[in-house]
Amino acid sequence: GSIALTCKRHRGIGMLLRSVALFLCGPCALAASLDIVADAVLGQPDFASNAPNQGGISARSLFLPSSVAIDLRTGRLYVADSGNSRVLSWPSATTFADNEPADKVFGQADFSSFQANRGGAPSAVTLDNPQSVAVDSSSGLWIMDTGNSRLLQFDNPTVNDTIADRVLGQPDMASKTVNAGGISLTSLNFPAGLHIDREDSVWIADTGNNRVTKFSNPLNANYIDFGLLGQPATNTNLPNNGGLSASSMLAPRGLVLDRFGFLKVADSGNNRVLFFANPNGAFSQPADGVNGQANFTSNASNRGGPPSPDTLSNPIGMSTDAFNRLYLADVSNNRVLQFDSSFDISAVRAFGQPDLTSIQANRGGAPDAATLSSPQGAAIDAAGNLYIADRGNHRVLRYETPLGHLTPTFISMYPDTIGVPASATSVIIEGTGFVASTSVNWNGTPLPTTYHSFSRLEVVVPANLLSTPGTVSVTGGTPPPGGGLSSLQFMTLYQRKAEDSIADRVLGQRNFEEAVFPLASASPRLMRAPVGAVVDFSSGRFWVCDPAFR
């Protein structure tokens, strides 16, 4: 006979139990860091189950989940539970327990309802087959409400705000017409893919219109800038633009902007991923590279043969981590591929399969912690954990640090000079490879560190460390798995003097010697052409008018 045993991580039980489990399991895998075995599951009571809605819809159940998003500020997890026309949320992505119930629901009045648009017309509180979710830098929630051909935005989802505040793609919250008013830059046609970049621009895979559109300033209708890829004009939506090429698309369903600003588009109907080196450039520009096909004029699933590290079949969801490694949901091959860089065309790892040439759902058997069935979404949190929307198994999986961290790199500090003595001062550190556990040391003294993104950290230097002029060494470190110490950066502390004609602080530049004109988009520390300033004497707040950044 055979012994069935569900293998999971055992904390504090000891090597004896681990050895016994390995003996009984044979080839089955024990979940741990640096592997392709999931560590936790939502939507099912265990890794061996895959019933839709667990036999009855509830706060614990899922039906065809398609997308996962994590709020990097709060750690909150959002899941597009597409088959139930709702989005569920959990308070912590990194610590949820197996089969934990969600604590928030969007699109339905309660956890036991599932009808599209609550059985009626669309409104600010309803959804119809949502396919994607994303979170902006202010913890605002964005839901791609695919069945209603619209994109909804929620200002305060963490404080029980389940009423949408804004809608894109429709003239109002009650409309659901495909390409309302005719095909235009602001219309949508069953859009499926969504990405919010570091500057809070919204990128949309407008699936039914066979194109990608961009809204550069979506929260301010007076200053929206647009972008367009995949079509020759704003009022066309031809499949493959009349002919398969580097400028055409067929039902794109996923996209991601990597940390270098390069755009990847899952051109799902063509079984390929398109690469755009300058996606903010000219309208309708051709792609610069392709994954999954040998050239821009081919589109056969798996290139017409068996799967391999460089073939695709219906790719959809994508995400990149702090080290620009790409994770791609290769749906019809029942795997999520990992590429060492978003520039690579050959995968080095497959989640859900034993190798890079296998294709069967659940590896040809029952589901477990190492299998997948039509996975559609992938996301990475601030700690480097991977989350997969395992659509065919009606579950979401968490893989705890499946890849090791790399050594962080410090590039610059804002400011990099401080006049002393000074009160506690915030310092922004720009670099690469940051994760939530990356820490900053100030002359060897560890400082509390706030993680903002894979390229940005913030520390508050206390006043007692800003009392004496001199040069300070600043370095950062990331703990195992992997990790390491960054090279040194240096901060100059200079003596400030009162009642003189020498400036003591500078805004808009890192120090008094720089005069860099910012060519990139706006950020909280950059100025392009300041023309006026005023102090609010009642509050002490300082205001600067910078019209070049609007």
SETORMI-521150 format. One record per residue (C-alpha): y, z, x; residue in one letter; chain; residue number from 0. Coordinates in steps of 0.1 Angstrom, whole numbers, padded with zeros to 4 digits. Layout:
REM SETORMI-521150
    py    pz    px residu chaine num
     Y     Z     X      a      A NUM
...
END
This chain:
REM SETORMI-521150
    py    pz    px residu chaine num
  0000  0000  0000      g      A   0
  0037  0000  0010      s      A   1
  0063  0027  0010      i      A   2
  0098  0019 -0004      a      A   3
  0126  0038  0013      l      A   4
  0163  0033  0009      t      A   5
  0177  0036  0044      c      A   6
  0212  0050  0047      k      A   7
  0233  0069  0073      r      A   8
  0220  0105  0079      h      A   9
  0247  0129  0090      r      A  10
  0236  0160  0108      g      A  11
  0199  0157  0099      i      A  12
  0188  0151  0135      g      A  13
  0168  0127  0154      m      A  14
  0135  0138  0139      l      A  15
  0143  0125  0104      l      A  16
  0158  0094  0119      r      A  17
  0126  0087  0138      s      A  18
  0105  0093  0107      v      A  19
  0127  0069  0087      a      A  20
  0123  0042  0113      l      A  21
  0085  0047  0113      f      A  22
  0083  0044  0075      l      A  23
  0108  0016  0071      c      A  24
  0095 -0007  0098      g      A  25
  0120 -0036  0099      p      A  26
  0145 -0021  0076      c      A  27
  0178 -0010  0091      a      A  28
  0197  0023  0092      l      A  29
  0233  0019  0085      a      A  30
  0257  0028  0113      a      A  31
  0288  0015  0131      s      A  32
  0285 -0017  0150      l      A  33
  0259 -0033  0127      d      A  34
  0256 -0056  0097      i      A  35
  0241 -0029  0074      v      A  36
  0264 -0015  0046      a      A  37
  0272  0022  0046      d      A  38
  0284  0027  0010      a      A  39
  0282  0009 -0023      v      A  40
  0303  0007 -0055      l      A  41
  0292 -0007 -0088      g      A  42
  0255  0002 -0083      q      A  43
  0237  0036 -0081      p      A  44
  0221  0025 -0048      d      A  45
  0216 -0004 -0025      f      A  46
  0184 -0015 -0042      a      A  47
  0200 -0021 -0077      s      A  48
  0220 -0051 -0089      n      A  49
  0221 -0050 -0127      a      A  50
  0254 -0063 -0142      p      A  51
  0275 -0033 -0154      n      A  52
  0245 -0010 -0146      q      A  53
  0233 -0018 -0181      g      A  54
  0265 -0005 -0197      g      A  55
  0301 -0009 -0188      i      A  56
  0319  0021 -0174      s      A  57
  0342  0034 -0146      a      A  58
  0312  0030 -0122      r      A  59
  0301 -0005 -0131      s      A  60
  0310 -0040 -0120      l      A  61
  0303 -0075 -0133      f      A  62
  0309 -0104 -0109      l      A  63
  0335 -0088 -0086      p      A  64
  0354 -0114 -0067      s      A  65
  0380 -0098 -0045      s      A  66
  0388 -0066 -0027      v      A  67
  0422 -0053 -0014      a      A  68
  0433 -0021  0004      i      A  69
  0467 -0006  0004      d      A  70
  0472  0001  0041      l      A  71
  0499  0027  0034      r      A  72
  0479  0049  0010      t      A  73
  0443  0038  0016      g      A  74
  0438  0030 -0021      r      A  75
  0411  0004 -0029      l      A  76
  0415 -0024 -0056      y      A  77
  0386 -0046 -0069      v      A  78
  0389 -0076 -0091      a      A  79
  0361 -0070 -0116      d      A  80
  0363 -0106 -0129      s      A  81
  0335 -0106 -0154      g      A  82
  0350 -0076 -0172      n      A  83
  0386 -0091 -0171      s      A  84
  0399 -0060 -0153      r      A  85
  0409 -0046 -0119      v      A  86
  0395 -0012 -0109      l      A  87
  0409  0011 -0083      s      A  88
  0397  0040 -0063      w      A  89
  0419  0066 -0044      p      A  90
  0403  0060 -0010      s      A  91
  0386  0030  0005      a      A  92
  0374  0048  0036      t      A  93
  0358  0078  0019      t      A  94
  0344  0067 -0015      f      A  95
  0309  0079 -0022      a      A  96
  0281  0057 -0034      d      A  97
  0286  0048 -0071      n      A  98
  0318  0067 -0073      e      A  99
  0337  0061 -0106      p      A 100
  0371  0043 -0105      a      A 101
  0401  0064 -0114      d      A 102
  0424  0035 -0126      k      A 103
  0419  0004 -0146      v      A 104
  0442 -0026 -0151      f      A 105
  0438 -0052 -0178      g      A 106
  0419 -0030 -0203      q      A 107
  0428  0000 -0224      a      A 108
  0399  0021 -0211      d      A 109
  0368  0019 -0188      f      A 110
  0345  0008 -0216      s      A 111
  0363 -0024 -0227      s      A 112
  0358 -0059 -0212      f      A 113
  0372 -0086 -0235      q      A 114
  0396 -0111 -0220      a      A 115
  0432 -0103 -0229      n      A 116
  0418 -0073 -0249      r      A 117
  0405 -0097 -0275      g      A 118
  0439 -0112 -0283      g      A 119
  0469 -0129 -0267      a      A 120
  0480 -0123 -0231      p      A 121
  0506 -0096 -0224      s      A 122
  0519 -0074 -0196      a      A 123
  0488 -0052 -0199      v      A 124
  0460 -0078 -0202      t      A 125
  0439 -0099 -0179      l      A 126
  0415 -0129 -0182      d      A 127
  0390 -0134 -0154      n      A 128
  0412 -0121 -0125      p      A 129
  0400 -0137 -0092      q      A 130
  0421 -0121 -0065      s      A 131
  0440 -0089 -0057      v      A 132
  0465 -0081 -0029      a      A 133
  0489 -0053 -0020      v      A 134
  0524 -0058 -0005      d      A 135
  0541 -0036  0021      s      A 136
  0557 -0014 -0006      s      A 137
  0523 -0007 -0022      s      A 138
  0530 -0031 -0050      g      A 139
  0499 -0046 -0066      l      A 140
  0495 -0083 -0072      w      A 141
  0467 -0097 -0095      i      A 142
  0458 -0133 -0097      m      A 143
  0452 -0136 -0134      d      A 144
  0433 -0168 -0132      t      A 145
  0423 -0173 -0168      g      A 146
  0459 -0170 -0179      n      A 147
  0471 -0193 -0151      s      A 148
  0496 -0166 -0138      r      A 149
  0502 -0141 -0111      l      A 150
  0512 -0105 -0121      l      A 151
  0530 -0079 -0100      q      A 152
  0530 -0041 -0105      f      A 153
  0557 -0021 -0089      d      A 154
  0541  0014 -0089      n      A 155
  0503  0010 -0094      p      A 156
  0496  0044 -0077      t      A 157
  0515  0064 -0104      v      A 158
  0496  0052 -0134      n      A 159
  0518  0021 -0139      d      A 160
  0493 -0004 -0154      t      A 161
  0520 -0026 -0171      i      A 162
  0530 -0057 -0151      a      A 163
  0566 -0059 -0140      d      A 164
  0568 -0096 -0130      r      A 165
  0550 -0128 -0138      v      A 166
  0548 -0160 -0117      l      A 167
  0535 -0192 -0132      g      A 168
  0545 -0186 -0168      q      A 169
  0579 -0183 -0185      p      A 170
  0570 -0149 -0200      d      A 171
  0542 -0123 -0203      m      A 172
  0529 -0138 -0236      a      A 173
  0522 -0174 -0222      s      A 174
  0491 -0188 -0207      k      A 175
  0496 -0226 -0208      t      A 176
  0482 -0244 -0177      v      A 177
  0512 -0259 -0158      n      A 178
  0536 -0245 -0183      a      A 179
  0565 -0270 -0187      g      A 180
  0547 -0296 -0165      g      A 181
  0534 -0296 -0130      i      A 182
  0561 -0281 -0107      s      A 183
  0564 -0258 -0077      l      A 184
  0565 -0228 -0101      t      A 185
  0536 -0238 -0123      s      A 186
  0500 -0227 -0119      l      A 187
  0466 -0242 -0130      n      A 188
  0438 -0216 -0129      f      A 189
  0448 -0203 -0095      p      A 190
  0421 -0183 -0076      a      A 191
  0433 -0174 -0041      g      A 192
  0461 -0150 -0031      l      A 193
  0475 -0137  0002      h      A 194
  0505 -0115  0009      i      A 195
  0518 -0118  0044      d      A 196
  0536 -0093  0066      r      A 197
  0569 -0104  0053      e      A 198
  0557 -0100  0017      d      A 199
  0557 -0138  0011      s      A 200
  0531 -0148 -0015      v      A 201
  0507 -0176 -0007      w      A 202
  0487 -0190 -0036      i      A 203
  0456 -0212 -0037      a      A 204
  0465 -0231 -0069      d      A 205
  0429 -0242 -0075      t      A 206
  0433 -0265 -0105      g      A 207
  0463 -0282 -0090      n      A 208
  0444 -0288 -0057      n      A 209
  0472 -0273 -0036      r      A 210
  0486 -0243 -0018      v      A 211
  0521 -0230 -0027      t      A 212
  0542 -0203 -0012      k      A 213
  0569 -0180 -0026      f      A 214
  0590 -0166  0002      s      A 215
  0610 -0141 -0018      n      A 216
  0590 -0136 -0050      p      A 217
  0607 -0103 -0061      l      A 218
  0641 -0120 -0063      n      A 219
  0642 -0150 -0086      a      A 220
  0676 -0160 -0073      n      A 221
  0664 -0165 -0037      y      A 222
  0629 -0179 -0040      i      A 223
  0620 -0203 -0012      d      A 224
  0590 -0225 -0017      f      A 225
  0563 -0242  0003      g      A 226
  0537 -0268 -0006      l      A 227
  0504 -0280  0010      l      A 228
  0477 -0304 -0003      g      A 229
  0498 -0327 -0025      q      A 230
  0524 -0354 -0016      p      A 231
  0549 -0342 -0043      a      A 232
  0557 -0311 -0064      t      A 233
  0546 -0328 -0096      n      A 234
  0511 -0341 -0085      t      A 235
  0477 -0325 -0085      n      A 236
  0453 -0352 -0076      l      A 237
  0419 -0340 -0063      p      A 238
  0418 -0348 -0026      n      A 239
  0452 -0365 -0031      n      A 240
  0434 -0398 -0039      g      A 241
  0414 -0397 -0007      g      A 242
  0398 -0371  0015      l      A 243
  0420 -0364  0046      s      A 244
  0438 -0337  0066      a      A 245
  0465 -0337  0039      s      A 246
  0442 -0333  0009      s      A 247
  0425 -0304 -0010      m      A 248
  0398 -0300 -0036      l      A 249
  0398 -0268 -0056      a      A 250
  0411 -0244 -0028      p      A 251
  0401 -0208 -0036      r      A 252
  0410 -0186 -0006      g      A 253
  0436 -0183  0022      l      A 254
  0448 -0160  0049      v      A 255
  0477 -0160  0074      l      A 256
  0466 -0146  0107      d      A 257
  0487 -0124  0130      r      A 258
  0500 -0154  0149      f      A 259
  0514 -0169  0116      g      A 260
  0487 -0196  0114      f      A 261
  0473 -0203  0079      l      A 262
  0437 -0208  0070      k      A 263
  0429 -0223  0036      v      A 264
  0394 -0222  0021      a      A 265
  0392 -0258  0007      d      A 266
  0362 -0248 -0013      s      A 267
  0354 -0281 -0031      g      A 268
  0353 -0298  0003      n      A 269
  0331 -0272  0019      n      A 270
  0357 -0266  0047      r      A 271
  0385 -0244  0059      v      A 272
  0417 -0261  0069      l      A 273
  0440 -0247  0097      f      A 274
  0478 -0251  0097      f      A 275
  0496 -0242  0128      a      A 276
  0531 -0243  0112      n      A 277
  0525 -0236  0075      p      A 278
  0563 -0229  0070      n      A 279
  0572 -0264  0082      g      A 280
  0575 -0296  0062      a      A 281
  0561 -0300  0027      f      A 282
  0527 -0317  0024      s      A 283
  0521 -0316  0061      q      A 284
  0485 -0324  0073      p      A 285
  0462 -0297  0086      a      A 286
  0459 -0293  0124      d      A 287
  0422 -0283  0124      g      A 288
  0391 -0279  0103      v      A 289
  0361 -0255  0101      n      A 290
  0328 -0264  0084      g      A 291
  0331 -0302  0089      q      A 292
  0330 -0325  0119      a      A 293
  0362 -0342  0109      n      A 294
  0388 -0345  0081      f      A 295
  0370 -0372  0062      t      A 296
  0337 -0354  0056      s      A 297
  0329 -0328  0029      n      A 298
  0291 -0324  0025      a      A 299
  0278 -0289  0020      s      A 300
  0265 -0277  0054      n      A 301
  0274 -0311  0067      r      A 302
  0244 -0326  0048      g      A 303
  0218 -0304  0066      g      A 304
  0207 -0269  0071      p      A 305
  0232 -0241  0076      p      A 306
  0244 -0233  0111      s      A 307
  0272 -0213  0128      p      A 308
  0296 -0242  0122      d      A 309
  0287 -0253  0087      t      A 310
  0300 -0240  0053      l      A 311
  0290 -0243  0016      s      A 312
  0317 -0233 -0009      n      A 313
  0338 -0210  0013      p      A 314
  0362 -0187 -0006      i      A 315
  0375 -0153  0005      g      A 316
  0389 -0146  0040      m      A 317
  0404 -0118  0060      s      A 318
  0414 -0111  0096      t      A 319
  0413 -0078  0114      d      A 320
  0437 -0062  0140      a      A 321
  0422 -0083  0168      f      A 322
  0425 -0116  0148      n      A 323
  0388 -0118  0142      r      A 324
  0381 -0139  0110      l      A 325
  0357 -0129  0082      y      A 326
  0348 -0157  0058      l      A 327
  0328 -0155  0026      a      A 328
  0305 -0185  0028      d      A 329
  0294 -0181 -0009      v      A 330
  0266 -0206 -0014      s      A 331
  0250 -0197  0019      n      A 332
  0250 -0161  0007      n      A 333
  0267 -0147  0038      r      A 334
  0300 -0136  0052      v      A 335
  0306 -0151  0086      l      A 336
  0325 -0134  0115      q      A 337
  0344 -0155  0140      f      A 338
  0356 -0139  0173      d      A 339
  0390 -0155  0167      s      A 340
  0407 -0172  0137      s      A 341
  0409 -0203  0161      f      A 342
  0371 -0205  0165      d      A 343
  0350 -0231  0146      i      A 344
  0316 -0215  0152      s      A 345
  0307 -0181  0138      a      A 346
  0291 -0155  0160      v      A 347
  0277 -0132  0133      r      A 348
  0265 -0133  0097      a      A 349
  0266 -0104  0072      f      A 350
  0239 -0108  0046      g      A 351
  0215 -0129  0066      q      A 352
  0192 -0121  0095      p      A 353
  0207 -0150  0115      d      A 354
  0231 -0179  0114      l      A 355
  0206 -0204  0100      t      A 356
  0193 -0185  0069      s      A 357
  0205 -0191  0034      i      A 358
  0186 -0173  0007      q      A 359
  0202 -0148 -0016      a      A 360
  0192 -0112 -0007      n      A 361
  0171 -0128  0021      r      A 362
  0146 -0141 -0005      g      A 363
  0138 -0106 -0019      g      A 364
  0153 -0076 -0036      a      A 365
  0188 -0064 -0027      p      A 366
  0193 -0038  0000      d      A 367
  0220 -0026  0024      a      A 368
  0216 -0057  0046      a      A 369
  0216 -0084  0020      t      A 370
  0242 -0104  0000      l      A 371
  0242 -0127 -0031      s      A 372
  0271 -0151 -0035      s      A 373
  0297 -0129 -0017      p      A 374
  0332 -0140 -0027      q      A 375
  0357 -0116 -0012      g      A 376
  0362 -0098  0022      a      A 377
  0388 -0073  0033      a      A 378
  0395 -0051  0064      i      A 379
  0412 -0017  0062      d      A 380
  0434  0000  0088      a      A 381
  0404  0016  0105      a      A 382
  0385 -0016  0110      g      A 383
  0360 -0011  0082      n      A 384
  0348 -0042  0063      l      A 385
  0346 -0045  0025      y      A 386
  0327 -0073  0008      i      A 387
  0328 -0082 -0029      a      A 388
  0290 -0090 -0033      d      A 389
  0295 -0110 -0065      r      A 390
  0259 -0119 -0073      g      A 391
  0247 -0083 -0069      n      A 392
  0277 -0069 -0089      h      A 393
  0287 -0045 -0062      r      A 394
  0312 -0038 -0034      v      A 395
  0299 -0028  0000      l      A 396
  0316 -0009  0028      r      A 397
  0306 -0015  0065      y      A 398
  0320  0012  0087      e      A 399
  0335 -0003  0119      t      A 400
  0310 -0031  0121      p      A 401
  0327 -0044  0153      l      A 402
  0341 -0023  0181      g      A 403
  0379 -0018  0186      h      A 404
  0396 -0037  0214      l      A 405
  0422 -0022  0238      t      A 406
  0456 -0020  0221      p      A 407
  0486 -0038  0237      t      A 408
  0521 -0025  0237      f      A 409
  0547 -0053  0238      i      A 410
  0580 -0037  0230      s      A 411
  0598 -0007  0216      m      A 412
  0628 -0004  0192      y      A 413
  0649  0012  0206      p      A 414
  0638  0011  0243      d      A 415
  0669  0032  0254      t      A 416
  0680  0065  0238      i      A 417
  0712  0085  0246      g      A 418
  0705  0122  0252      v      A 419
  0707  0148  0240      p      A 420
  0696  0134  0207      a      A 421
  0681  0146  0174      s      A 422
  0646  0136  0164      a      A 423
  0644  0098  0167      t      A 424
  0621  0072  0152      s      A 425
  0607  0046  0176      v      A 426
  0590  0014  0164      i      A 427
  0563  0000  0187      i      A 428
  0553 -0036  0185      e      A 429
  0521 -0049  0199      g      A 430
  0486 -0061  0190      t      A 431
  0452 -0046  0182      g      A 432
  0464 -0014  0164      f      A 433
  0441  0004  0140      v      A 434
  0447  0036  0120      a      A 435
  0433  0058  0148      s      A 436
  0456  0043  0176      t      A 437
  0477  0071  0190      s      A 438
  0509  0072  0211      v      A 439
  0516  0094  0242      n      A 440
  0551  0103  0254      w      A 441
  0549  0113  0291      n      A 442
  0513  0124  0284      g      A 443
  0523  0143  0252      t      A 444
  0505  0130  0221      p      A 445
  0529  0122  0192      l      A 446
  0521  0120  0155      p      A 447
  0517  0083  0149      t      A 448
  0523  0063  0117      t      A 449
  0502  0031  0113      y      A 450
  0521  0003  0096      h      A 451
  0500 -0027  0105      s      A 452
  0478 -0042  0132      f      A 453
  0510 -0050  0151      s      A 454
  0533 -0021  0143      r      A 455
  0533  0017  0149      l      A 456
  0559  0043  0144      e      A 457
  0565  0076  0161      v      A 458
  0591  0103  0157      v      A 459
  0602  0117  0190      v      A 460
  0612  0154  0185      p      A 461
  0646  0166  0198      a      A 462
  0630  0188  0225      n      A 463
  0617  0156  0242      l      A 464
  0652  0140  0241      l      A 465
  0672  0165  0260      s      A 466
  0672  0152  0296      t      A 467
  0681  0118  0310      p      A 468
  0654  0099  0329      g      A 469
  0625  0074  0325      t      A 470
  0597  0082  0301      v      A 471
  0562  0065  0302      s      A 472
  0548  0055  0268      v      A 473
  0512  0045  0263      t      A 474
  0487  0041  0234      g      A 475
  0450  0046  0230      g      A 476
  0423  0037  0205      t      A 477
  0392  0058  0204      p      A 478
  0356  0044  0203      p      A 479
  0337  0024  0193      p      A 480
  0353  0002  0219      g      A 481
  0390  0009  0222      g      A 482
  0408  0020  0254      g      A 483
  0443  0027  0268      l      A 484
  0472  0003  0267      s      A 485
  0493 -0004  0298      s      A 486
  0525  0016  0302      l      A 487
  0558  0009  0286      q      A 488
  0590  0027  0298      f      A 489
  0618  0043  0278      m      A 490
  0652  0050  0293      t      A 491
  0669  0082  0284      l      A 492
  0706  0081  0294      y      A 493
  0733  0108  0293      q      A 494
  0756  0104  0263      r      A 495
  0792  0115  0266      k      A 496
  0817  0124  0239      a      A 497
  0853  0112  0238      e      A 498
  0848  0080  0259      d      A 499
  0849  0043  0252      s      A 500
  0812  0037  0258      i      A 501
  0788  0031  0228      a      A 502
  0761  0057  0223      d      A 503
  0737  0038  0199      r      A 504
  0730  0002  0189      v      A 505
  0714 -0014  0158      l      A 506
  0700 -0049  0157      g      A 507
  0689 -0050  0193      q      A 508
  0665 -0029  0213      r      A 509
  0691 -0018  0238      n      A 510
  0727 -0025  0249      f      A 511
  0717 -0053  0273      e      A 512
  0699 -0076  0248      e      A 513
  0717 -0102  0226      a      A 514
  0687 -0119  0210      v      A 515
  0694 -0141  0180      f      A 516
  0665 -0136  0156      p      A 517
  0649 -0169  0146      l      A 518
  0621 -0153  0126      a      A 519
  0624 -0140  0090      s      A 520
  0642 -0108  0082      a      A 521
  0629 -0074  0091      s      A 522
  0643 -0039  0088      p      A 523
  0655 -0038  0124      r      A 524
  0670 -0073  0129      l      A 525
  0705 -0086  0123      m      A 526
  0716 -0122  0125      r      A 527
  0753 -0122  0117      a      A 528
  0766 -0088  0106      p      A 529
  0802 -0090  0092      v      A 530
  0810 -0056  0077      g      A 531
  0800 -0020  0077      a      A 532
  0808  0011  0057      v      A 533
  0799  0048  0056      v      A 534
  0792  0066  0024      d      A 535
  0809  0099  0032      f      A 536
  0792  0118  0004      s      A 537
  0757  0110  0016      s      A 538
  0762  0100  0052      g      A 539
  0744  0067  0045      r      A 540
  0755  0037  0067      f      A 541
  0756  0002  0052      w      A 542
  0758 -0032  0070      v      A 543
  0765 -0066  0054      c      A 544
  0742 -0092  0071      d      A 545
  0748 -0124  0050      p      A 546
  0728 -0147  0072      a      A 547
  0696 -0128  0060      f      A 548
  0710 -0128  0025      r      A 549
END
